[in-house]
């Protein structure tokens, strides 16, 4: 088995373990993060109703015109800012952070801190 496949399977195993413990509700939806090599995605999800409330990624028109490359910390900060602003506009202040099995470091950390600075609490 290749090391790339092992790395992906390990992340998915960690993600399943995390998801057993956290879930988004009406009062506290889940802020989920997914990253690829070129982009980063963030969603605010209500797991009780199985509905995505807000989603933002580096492919969103608001962000795409501001950045040159979506796979860096600067792009992650913009995604964090925008997801927080959109969530606050819908009256969401408290969320549960789901790092998606990734290490809380680099792009994931930048997104989380930018969301916190713009008003989301977790």
VOKE-532466 format. One record per residue: residue number from 1; residue in one letter; x negated, y negated, z negated of N, C-alpha, C in turn. Coordinates in Angstrom, 1 decimal. Atoms other than C-alpha are relative to their C-alpha. Example, Ala and Ser with C-alpha at 12.3 -4.5 7.8 and 13.67 -1.06 7.14 Angstrom:
<recs>
i,aa,nx,ny,nz,cax,cay,caz,cx,cy,cz
1,a,-0.9,1.2,0.0,-12.3,4.5,-7.8,-0.9,-1.2,0.0
2,s,0.9,1.1,0.0,-13.7,1.1,-7.1,0.8,-1.1,-0.8
</recs>
This chain:
<recs>
i,aa,nx,ny,nz,cax,cay,caz,cx,cy,cz
1,x,-0.8,1.2,0.0,0.0,0.0,0.0,-0.9,-1.2,0.0
2,x,0.9,1.2,-0.1,-1.4,-3.4,0.9,0.2,-0.9,-1.2
3,x,-0.1,0.9,1.1,-2.1,-6.0,-1.7,1.1,-1.0,0.1
4,x,-1.0,1.0,-0.2,0.3,-8.4,-0.2,1.4,0.6,-0.4
5,x,-1.3,-0.7,0.3,3.2,-5.9,-0.5,0.1,0.2,-1.5
6,x,0.0,-0.1,1.4,2.2,-5.2,-4.1,0.3,-1.3,-0.7
7,x,-0.2,1.3,0.6,2.1,-8.9,-4.9,1.5,-0.4,0.1
8,x,-1.4,0.4,-0.2,5.6,-9.4,-3.5,0.9,0.9,-0.9
9,x,-0.8,-0.9,0.9,7.0,-6.3,-5.3,-0.1,-0.4,-1.4
10,x,0.2,0.4,1.4,5.5,-7.5,-8.6,0.8,-1.2,-0.3
11,x,-0.8,1.2,0.2,7.1,-10.9,-8.1,1.5,0.3,-0.1
12,x,-1.4,-0.4,0.1,10.5,-9.3,-7.4,0.4,0.7,-1.2
13,x,-0.3,-0.7,1.2,10.2,-7.1,-10.4,0.1,-1.0,-1.2
14,x,0.0,1.0,1.0,9.4,-10.1,-12.6,1.3,-0.8,0.1
15,x,-1.3,0.8,-0.2,12.4,-12.0,-11.0,1.2,0.8,-0.6
16,x,-1.1,-0.8,0.5,14.8,-9.1,-11.8,0.0,0.0,-1.6
17,x,0.1,0.0,1.4,13.5,-9.0,-15.4,0.5,-1.4,-0.6
18,x,-0.5,1.3,0.5,14.1,-12.8,-15.8,1.5,-0.2,0.2
19,x,-1.4,0.2,-0.3,17.5,-12.7,-14.2,0.9,0.8,-0.9
20,x,-0.8,-0.7,1.0,18.7,-10.1,-16.7,0.3,-0.9,-1.2
21,x,-0.1,0.8,1.2,18.3,-12.8,-19.4,0.7,-1.3,0.2
22,x,-0.6,1.3,-0.2,19.5,-16.0,-17.7,1.0,0.1,1.1
23,x,-1.1,0.1,-1.0,22.6,-16.9,-15.8,0.5,-1.4,0.0
24,x,-0.6,1.3,-0.1,24.2,-20.1,-14.6,1.5,0.0,-0.4
25,x,-1.4,0.1,0.4,27.5,-21.2,-16.1,0.5,-1.3,0.5
26,x,-0.6,1.3,-0.3,29.9,-24.1,-15.6,-0.7,-1.1,-0.7
27,x,0.7,1.1,0.8,28.2,-26.1,-18.4,-1.4,-0.1,0.3
28,x,1.4,0.0,-0.2,24.7,-25.0,-17.6,-0.3,0.9,1.2
29,x,0.3,-0.8,-1.2,24.1,-23.9,-14.0,-1.5,0.3,0.1
30,x,1.4,-0.5,-0.2,20.8,-22.2,-12.9,-0.7,-0.8,1.1
31,x,0.8,0.6,-1.0,18.1,-24.1,-11.1,-1.0,1.0,0.5
32,x,0.8,-1.1,-0.5,16.5,-21.5,-8.9,-1.0,-0.5,1.0
33,x,1.1,0.4,-0.8,13.2,-21.9,-7.1,-0.5,1.1,0.9
34,x,0.6,-1.0,-0.9,11.9,-20.0,-4.0,-1.1,-0.8,0.7
35,x,1.1,0.6,-0.8,8.6,-20.8,-2.3,-0.5,0.9,1.0
36,x,0.7,-0.7,-1.0,7.1,-19.7,0.9,-1.3,-0.7,0.2
37,x,1.3,0.6,-0.2,3.7,-20.6,2.3,0.2,-1.5,0.6
38,x,-0.1,1.3,-0.7,5.1,-23.6,4.3,1.1,-0.9,-0.7
39,x,-1.1,0.7,0.5,8.2,-24.6,2.3,0.3,0.3,-1.4
40,x,-0.5,-0.3,1.3,9.8,-24.8,-1.1,1.5,-0.3,-0.1
41,x,-1.4,0.1,0.0,13.5,-24.4,-1.8,0.5,0.0,-1.5
42,x,-0.6,0.1,1.3,15.6,-25.3,-4.9,1.5,0.0,0.1
43,x,-1.4,0.0,-0.1,19.2,-24.5,-5.6,0.6,-0.1,-1.5
44,x,-0.7,-0.1,1.3,21.6,-25.2,-8.5,1.2,0.9,0.2
45,x,-0.9,-1.1,-0.3,23.8,-22.2,-8.8,0.9,0.3,-1.3
46,x,-0.9,-0.4,1.1,26.9,-21.3,-10.9,0.2,1.5,0.3
47,x,-0.1,-1.5,-0.2,26.6,-17.5,-11.3,1.4,0.6,-0.4
48,x,-1.4,-0.5,0.4,30.1,-17.1,-12.9,0.9,0.0,1.2
49,x,-0.9,0.1,-1.2,31.8,-18.3,-9.7,-0.7,0.4,1.2
50,x,0.9,-0.4,-1.2,28.9,-17.2,-7.4,0.0,-1.0,1.1
51,x,-0.1,1.1,-0.9,28.7,-20.6,-5.9,-1.3,-0.8,-0.1
52,x,1.1,1.0,0.0,25.7,-22.8,-4.9,0.6,-1.4,0.0
53,x,-0.6,1.4,0.2,26.5,-26.3,-6.1,-0.8,-1.0,0.8
54,x,0.9,1.0,-0.7,23.5,-28.2,-4.7,-1.2,0.8,0.5
55,x,1.3,-0.6,-0.4,20.5,-27.1,-2.6,-0.8,-1.0,0.8
56,x,0.9,0.9,-0.6,17.5,-28.9,-1.4,-1.3,0.8,0.4
57,x,1.2,-0.6,-0.4,14.4,-27.8,0.5,-0.8,-1.0,0.8
58,x,0.9,0.9,-0.8,11.5,-29.3,2.4,0.5,-0.1,1.5
59,x,-0.6,0.1,-1.3,13.5,-28.7,5.6,1.2,-1.0,0.0
60,x,-1.1,0.9,0.1,16.2,-31.1,4.4,-0.3,-1.3,0.7
61,x,0.4,1.2,-0.8,16.4,-34.2,6.6,-0.5,-1.2,-0.9
62,x,0.5,1.1,0.9,15.9,-36.6,3.6,-1.5,0.2,-0.3
63,x,1.3,-0.3,0.4,12.6,-34.9,2.8,-0.9,0.2,1.2
64,x,0.8,-0.4,-1.2,11.4,-33.7,6.2,-0.6,-1.3,0.7
65,x,0.5,1.2,-0.6,11.0,-37.3,7.5,-1.1,-0.7,-0.8
66,x,0.9,0.7,0.8,8.9,-38.3,4.5,-1.4,0.8,-0.1
67,x,1.2,-0.8,0.2,6.4,-35.4,4.5,-0.6,0.5,1.3
68,x,0.7,-0.6,-1.2,3.9,-33.9,6.9,0.0,1.5,-0.1
69,x,0.1,-1.4,0.2,3.6,-30.5,5.4,0.8,0.4,-1.3
70,x,-0.9,-0.4,1.2,6.1,-28.7,3.0,-0.6,1.0,-1.0
71,x,0.5,-1.0,0.9,3.8,-26.3,1.3,-1.0,-0.6,-1.0
72,x,1.0,0.6,1.0,2.0,-28.7,-1.1,0.7,-0.6,-1.2
73,x,-0.6,0.5,1.2,2.6,-30.2,-4.5,0.8,-1.3,0.2
74,x,-0.7,1.2,-0.3,3.6,-33.6,-3.1,1.4,0.3,0.5
75,x,-1.3,-0.3,-0.5,6.5,-32.0,-1.2,0.9,0.6,-1.1
76,x,-0.7,-0.6,1.1,7.5,-30.0,-4.3,0.6,-1.1,-0.9
77,x,-0.4,1.1,0.9,7.7,-33.2,-6.3,1.2,-0.7,0.7
78,x,-1.1,0.6,-0.6,10.0,-34.7,-3.7,1.3,0.8,-0.1
79,x,-1.2,-1.0,0.1,12.3,-31.6,-3.7,0.5,-0.1,-1.5
80,x,-0.4,0.1,1.3,12.4,-31.8,-7.5,0.8,-1.3,-0.3
81,x,-0.7,1.3,0.1,13.4,-35.5,-7.4,1.3,0.0,0.6
82,x,-1.3,0.0,-0.8,16.1,-35.0,-4.8,1.0,0.9,-0.7
83,x,-0.9,-0.9,0.6,17.6,-32.0,-6.5,0.6,-0.5,-1.3
84,x,-0.5,0.6,1.2,17.8,-33.9,-9.8,1.0,-1.1,0.3
85,x,-0.9,1.1,-0.3,19.4,-36.9,-8.2,1.4,0.5,0.5
86,x,-1.3,-0.5,-0.5,22.0,-34.8,-6.3,0.8,0.7,-1.1
87,x,-0.7,-0.6,1.1,22.8,-32.8,-9.4,0.6,-1.0,-1.0
88,x,-0.5,1.0,0.8,23.2,-35.9,-11.5,1.2,-0.7,0.6
89,x,-1.1,0.6,-0.7,25.5,-37.4,-8.9,1.3,0.9,-0.1
90,x,-1.2,-0.9,0.2,27.8,-34.3,-9.4,0.3,0.2,-1.5
91,x,-0.3,-0.1,1.4,27.7,-34.7,-13.2,-0.8,1.1,-0.7
92,x,0.8,-1.0,0.6,25.1,-32.0,-13.9,-1.2,-0.5,-0.7
93,x,1.2,0.6,0.7,22.6,-32.9,-16.6,-0.9,1.1,-0.6
94,x,0.8,-1.2,0.6,21.6,-29.5,-18.2,0.1,1.1,0.9
95,x,0.1,-1.2,-0.9,20.4,-26.6,-16.2,-0.9,1.1,-0.7
96,x,0.9,-1.0,0.5,18.6,-23.3,-16.9,-1.0,0.2,1.2
97,x,1.1,0.0,-1.0,15.3,-23.1,-15.0,-0.3,1.5,0.3
98,x,0.4,-1.3,-0.5,14.7,-19.9,-12.9,-1.1,-0.2,0.9
99,x,1.2,0.1,-0.8,11.2,-19.8,-11.7,-0.2,1.0,1.1
100,x,0.0,-1.0,-1.0,11.9,-16.8,-9.5,-1.1,1.0,0.0
101,x,1.0,-1.0,0.1,9.2,-14.6,-10.8,-1.4,-0.6,0.3
102,x,1.3,0.7,-0.2,6.5,-17.2,-9.9,-0.6,-0.5,-1.3
103,x,0.7,0.6,1.1,3.9,-18.4,-12.3,0.4,-1.5,-0.1
104,x,-0.3,1.4,0.2,4.8,-21.8,-13.8,-1.3,-0.8,0.1
105,x,1.3,0.6,-0.3,1.9,-23.5,-12.1,0.1,-0.5,1.4
106,x,0.1,0.5,-1.3,1.2,-25.6,-9.1,1.3,-0.6,0.5
107,x,-1.2,0.5,-0.6,4.2,-26.2,-6.9,1.3,0.2,-0.8
108,x,-1.2,-0.3,0.8,6.8,-24.6,-9.2,0.0,-1.0,-1.2
109,x,0.1,1.0,1.1,5.5,-26.8,-12.1,0.3,-1.4,0.4
110,x,-0.2,1.3,-0.5,5.5,-29.9,-10.0,1.5,-0.3,0.3
111,x,-1.4,0.1,-0.3,9.1,-29.3,-8.9,0.8,-0.2,-1.3
112,x,-0.7,0.0,1.3,10.2,-28.7,-12.5,-0.2,-1.4,-0.7
113,x,0.4,1.3,0.7,8.4,-31.8,-13.9,0.7,-1.2,0.7
114,x,-0.6,1.1,-0.7,9.8,-34.0,-11.2,1.5,0.0,-0.2
115,x,-1.4,0.0,0.3,13.3,-32.8,-11.9,0.3,-0.5,-1.4
116,x,-0.2,0.5,1.4,12.9,-33.5,-15.6,-0.2,-1.5,-0.1
117,x,0.2,1.5,0.0,11.6,-37.0,-14.9,1.2,-0.7,0.5
118,x,-1.2,0.6,-0.7,14.7,-37.7,-12.8,1.3,0.3,-0.7
119,x,-1.2,-0.1,0.8,17.1,-36.7,-15.5,0.6,1.4,-0.3
120,x,-0.5,-1.4,0.3,17.7,-32.9,-15.5,-0.7,0.4,-1.3
121,x,0.6,-0.5,1.3,17.2,-31.3,-18.9,0.0,1.5,0.0
122,x,0.2,-1.5,0.2,15.9,-27.7,-19.3,-1.2,0.3,-0.8
</recs>
